[in-house]
Amino acid sequence: MMKRALVGFAAAAIAFVPAVSHAQRRSAPEPMKFSAGLGVALPQSDFADGVGTGLHIEGMASKSLSASPAFLRGELGFAHYGEKNSSGVTSNQIAAALDLGYNFVSTSSVKPYVLGGLGAYRTSMSMDLGAGNATVNDNTTNLGFNAGVGMRFKMAGHVAYVEGRYVDQGNWNGAKIASLPIAFGLEF
């Protein structure tokens, strides 16, 4: 009887240990991921009346939420918009945002996701008044929101992403400031 109990216990232990090990492996926290991207920023709304297409640079850190498809992401960004139709107006923006995202489950090598969040957006506008005249500068910092879609994929041994978002940066002197940054980047 004792021999049978020991054999049963040993068989249960052999069957149980790999299951526990597998469960522990799945629940181990994922490391924080960092990424950097570059792209175009298309001005929207009233903002598009004064400035042209911009250059957008971003740096991000993201963390999965307890082995779920949801993630938190913090980001810092900079965008420079040139003048439109010789308007003399240019703009720079600095952004800091916190986003909540969701990775869709996919068996494909392309992994789609959605995200949205809140941020602080510092916009500076500069207007050159012409030959020999002064330049007028004005700044504002607003709370705003963003929402977008993206996809991750493997490229040359790295995880790359392409993402587009609508970013509402509030108002500047009564004019709506919004943009549509479209970025390509790499995770590391």
N, C-alpha and C positions, 0 to 999 in steps of 0.2 A: 504494500500500500504506500509506504514512504517513497519507494523508488518511483512509482507511478506519479505521485505528487511532485517529486523533483523534476521528472521528465516533463510533466505538464507545465510546471513553473518555468523551466528553461525554455520550452517552446514558446510560451507566452512572452517571455523576456526578449527572445530573439525576434519575434514578430512585432513587439511593442517599441523597441529601441529605435529601429529605422523610422517608424512613424513619428516618434517624438522628435528625432533628429530632423526629419523633413519639416515638421511643423515649426521647430525652432528656426530653421533656415528661412522659412517664409516670413516669420514675424520679426526677423532681425531688421533693425532700422536701415533704410537706404541712406547712403551718404548724401550730403547736400551737393547739388549740381550747379555749376557755374557756366555761363554762356555769354557770348559777345556777338553783336550783330551790327550790320550796316545796311542802309537802304535809302529809299526815297521817302519824302514826306510830302504828301499832297495836301495843300491847304484847302479847307472846306468852309462853307458858309460865308459870312462877311469877310473873314480872314483872306479868302481867295480873291477878293476884289483888290487887295492891296499888295500882296506878295506872290512870288512865283514858287515853283516846286523847290523843295528843300532837300538837304542832306540830313539823314537821321543816323545817329550812333547810339547803341544801347549796350548796357552791361547788366546781367541779371544773376540772381541766386535763387534756386528753387528747391523745395523739399516736399517729398510725398507725405501725405497724411496717413499714417498708420496702415501701410500696405493697401491702401485703397487707390482707386484711379484719380482721386482728387489730389491737388497739390497747391501749395502756397508759393508765391513768387514775389520777390522784391526786385525792383528795377530802378536804375538810374539811366537817364537819357539826355541827349543834347541834339538839337536840330537847328540848322541855319537855313533861312529862306532868303533867296535873292529877290531883287526887285522885279516887278512885272510891268512890261510895256513902258520902260523908262520912267516908272512912277517915282523913283528915288526912295522908296520905302523898302527897308530890309528888316528882318526880325531874327532874333535868337531865342531859343527856348531851352530851359533846363527843367527836367522832370524827375520826380521821385514818386513811385507808385507801389502799392501793395495789391496784388491780384490773387484771386482764387480761380483755379483752373480745374478742368476735368479731362483726363485722357480717355478717349474711346478705345475699347478693347478691339484689337484688330489682329488677324493672323497674317496680314500683309506686312511687307517691309516698311510701308508708309503708315505712320501712327498719327491720326488726326487728334486735335484737341481744341477746346474752347476755353476762353478765359475772360474775366472782367474784374474791375477793381476801381479803387479810388486813389487819387494822387494829388500832389501839390505841383503846380505848374507855374514857373517864373517866365514871363514873356517880356522881352524888351523889344521895342520898336524904335527904328531910327529913320528919320526922313531928311534927305539932303535937299535943301531948298534951292539949289542951283549954283551957277558960277559965282564964286566970291561970297555967297550968302552962308549963313550958319546952318548947322545940322541940329535938328530937334530930336531929343531922345526922351523916351518915356518907358517906364517899367510897371508891371503889375504882377502880383502873385495871387493865384486863385486855386481853390479846391476844384477838382473836376473828376470825371470818370472816364473809363475806357472799356471797350468790349471788342473781342475779336476772335479769330480762328487761326489755326496754324496746323502744320504737320511736321513731324520729325521723320528723318530717314537716314540710313547709313550712307556715308560718302567718304571714300578713301580712308577707311578705318576709324572714322569719327562719326559722331551723331551730329547731323546738320538739321537746321530748321528753316522754314519759310513761314512768315506770319504777317497778317494784316489786321489792323485794329482801327476802330473809330475812336478818336480821343477828343473829348469835349473839355476845353480848358477855361470855360467861363467867358466873361466879357472883358473887353478893354475899351474904355471910353464909349460905352454903349454898343460896341460892335462885337458880334459873336466870334469867338476864336475856337476853331476846331481843325483837326487834321486827320489824315489817313496815312500813317506810316506803314510802309511795306518793307520788311526787313528779311535778310538772309543772314544766318549766323551759324556758329559752331558751339557745341557743348564741350566742356573739358573738365 
